[in-house]
Amino acid sequence: MNKKIEEINMDRKTGKMLLDAVERAKVHHKTLQERHEEKSWKPINLSSNLLNALSSLTKNDLDSIRKNYQLQGISSLRKQELAIELSKQVPEKFASKLYLLDDERYKLIKKIVNHSGFLYDYDLSFKQISILRDYSMIFPGKYDNKNVLFMPTELIQIFKDADGSELKRAIQENTEIIRIVHGMTYYYGVVDSTYLAKQVEKLTGTKIDRMNFFTTLSFAAKYHGQVKETYDGYVDFRIFTHSDIVKAHKERANIDYKSFTKDQLIAASQEFYFEKNKTMMDLLKFFKDHYEISNLELEEVGLQLESLIKEEAPPNKLIEYLQSVFEFPTFEFVQDLTGRLMDLYNHTRSWILKGHTPNEIHQLEKKHLQPLKETRFSTNAEDNKVIQLSNYKKTGRNEPCPCGSGKKYKKCCKN
């Protein structure tokens, strides 16, 4: 007995040590990130050329640029040698990289160009700045003791030369494609790359260059963070482990992905979008009627509920979440709420159901049930011992029981 208690105490001690180690690792990683970010904002001259900008980066940063530009035979160079080589080769390919942009990134770069190549006022995370830096599009720096984004002089001129109707058309097409992909991952959770490309061609009515298509999506996925690239295709950013969804899709091979229009997918691509169907809106109105809550707070509740359902959270998790937001007045209220939540489950589009709702899947299964063929059965009621309701007459107490037992009805099935 004492030995078991010692083992339990040892397990608890080991578990606590592991948790403490993980927490320390997180803190250490965050500290390293903050230091790296701080070092990235180095004093600059606002008329810096590309070589000056590249020379301020780390070897790892330069390697990221080399990989994104697919430059061969220079990976073994030392830091400054690599910076010099990149300053020669990047301008040759820079214009082609502009054709990977969408409207948001294009407007940002155009704004920097129009402000003489630098910008103080911006709304970007450091991760987004890093992604754009890894394509040599913008660089972080410090000027007059303020953080600033800047663009090297050579690249400003290349952008101005390329900024015509052809580039604008490519930007518009990329923006539409990226939004369609974001919408598809919102509804399906995981989308196979081949299926994705075919659907984009079908929805846009254009034949796409596959290599350019996936390169554009890769850049967008890193920058926007709404989808993740995996071996199984493109995955919605909210999904931590996508293997169960892939498995569920394969198990439902006989069911097609739910069909959506281009406009529906583009609408669903918005960052804080959730589907406001009748069931959802009725539930939100229910909360509005019972609590003092702003429309913004109500939107947050709707978004969280939909996310939990898409993640296959059990009903009690939804109740737990709602208890953190609202105080439930009575048991009857909880019963009413539970019924409404089950209704919401049945009318919410599911990742594992390929964008269908459970209610739609139920209807599809009913539709595909094959009726029994009449030829398998005799239509003769006597042969089948089936009572034909159309010929049914009330049986008297003393008459033979219709079940065929030979007993009187009052002594048989009546009782």
Residue pairs with C-beta under 8 A, 6 or more apart in sequence:
37 126
40 126
40 130
40 140
41 140
41 141
41 142
41 147
42 56
42 141
42 142
43 141
43 142
43 143
44 52
44 53
44 56
44 139
44 141
44 142
44 143
44 148
44 150
45 52
46 116
46 117
46 118
46 143
46 148
46 150
47 117
47 153
48 139
48 141
48 150
48 152
48 153
49 87
49 152
49 153
49 154
50 86
50 87
50 90
50 91
50 136
50 152
50 153
50 154
50 155
51 83
51 84
51 87
52 152
53 136
53 139
53 141
53 150
53 152
54 62
54 65
54 83
54 86
54 87
54 136
55 80
55 83
56 139
56 141
57 65
57 83
57 133
58 79
59 79
59 82
61 133
61 134
62 79
62 82
62 83
62 86
63 75
63 82
64 134
65 86
65 90
65 133
65 134
65 135
65 136
66 74
66 75
66 82
66 86
68 97
68 134
68 135
69 86
69 89
69 90
69 93
69 97
69 135
69 136
71 85
71 86
71 89
74 82
74 85
74 86
77 85
86 136
90 136
90 155
91 154
91 155
91 158
94 136
94 155
94 158
94 159
95 158
95 161
95 162
97 135
97 136
97 137
98 106
98 109
98 159
98 162
98 167
99 167
99 170
99 174
99 212
100 135
100 174
100 212
100 215
100 216
100 219
101 109
101 171
101 174
101 219
102 171
102 174
102 175
102 178
102 220
103 171
103 172
103 175
104 175
105 132
105 137
105 223
106 171
108 122
108 124
108 132
108 138
109 137
109 138
109 151
109 159
110 159
110 163
111 119
112 118
112 119
112 138
112 149
112 150
112 151
113 151
113 156
113 159
113 160
117 150
117 151
117 152
117 153
117 156
118 143
118 148
118 149
118 150
118 151
119 148
119 149
119 150
120 146
120 147
120 148
122 149
124 149
126 140
127 225
128 223
129 138
129 140
129 149
131 219
131 222
131 223
132 138
132 223
133 139
133 140
135 219
136 152
136 155
137 151
137 155
138 149
138 150
138 151
139 149
139 150
139 151
139 152
140 147
140 148
140 149
141 147
141 148
141 149
141 150
142 148
143 150
151 159
173 204
173 206
174 216
174 220
176 204
176 262
176 266
177 200
177 204
177 208
177 213
177 216
177 217
178 216
178 217
178 220
178 224
178 269
179 265
179 266
179 269
180 199
180 200
180 203
180 204
180 262
180 265
180 266
180 269
181 191
181 196
181 200
181 217
181 220
181 227
181 234
181 269
182 224
182 226
182 227
182 265
182 268
182 269
183 260
183 264
183 265
183 266
183 267
183 268
183 269
184 191
184 196
184 199
184 234
184 260
184 265
185 191
185 226
185 227
185 234
185 235
185 236
186 236
186 265
186 268
186 269
186 273
187 258
187 260
187 265
187 268
187 349
187 351
187 355
188 249
188 257
188 258
188 351
188 354
188 355
189 235
189 236
189 239
189 242
189 245
189 310
189 351
189 352
190 230
190 232
190 233
190 234
190 235
190 236
190 239
190 242
190 245
190 246
190 249
190 351
191 233
191 234
192 232
192 233
193 214
193 233
193 234
195 233
195 257
196 233
196 234
197 208
197 210
197 213
197 214
200 208
200 213
201 207
201 208
203 261
203 262
203 265
204 262
217 227
217 229
217 234
218 229
220 227
221 227
221 228
221 229
221 234
225 237
226 236
226 237
226 269
226 271
227 234
227 235
227 236
227 237
228 234
228 235
228 236
228 237
228 239
229 235
230 242
232 242
232 243
232 246
235 242
236 351
238 307
238 310
238 311
239 245
239 311
239 351
244 352
245 351
245 352
248 351
248 352
248 353
249 352
249 354
252 353
252 354
255 353
255 354
255 356
255 361
255 364
256 354
257 354
257 355
258 349
258 353
258 354
258 355
258 356
258 360
260 268
260 355
267 273
268 275
272 299
272 303
274 280
274 299
274 302
274 303
274 306
274 307
275 306
275 348
275 349
276 302
277 347
277 348
278 347
279 340
279 343
279 344
279 346
279 347
279 348
280 302
280 305
280 306
280 344
280 347
280 348
282 340
283 302
283 305
283 340
283 341
283 343
283 344
284 298
284 301
284 302
286 337
286 340
287 293
287 298
287 301
287 326
288 298
290 326
290 329
290 333
291 326
293 301
301 322
301 325
304 321
305 318
305 321
305 322
305 341
305 344
306 348
308 317
308 318
308 321
309 318
309 344
309 345
309 348
309 350
310 348
310 349
310 350
310 351
312 350
312 352
315 338
315 341
315 342
315 345
318 341
319 334
319 337
319 338
319 341
322 328
322 337
328 334
328 337
345 358
346 357
346 358
346 359
347 357
347 358
347 359
348 357
348 358
349 355
349 356
349 357
350 356
350 357
350 358
353 360
353 361
356 364
377 384
378 384
381 387
381 388
381 391
385 404
387 402
395 401
395 402
395 409
396 409
397 408
397 409
397 410
397 414
398 408
398 409
398 410
399 408
399 409
400 406
400 407
400 408
400 409
401 407
401 408
401 409
401 411
401 412
401 413
401 414
402 409
402 413
403 412
403 413
405 412
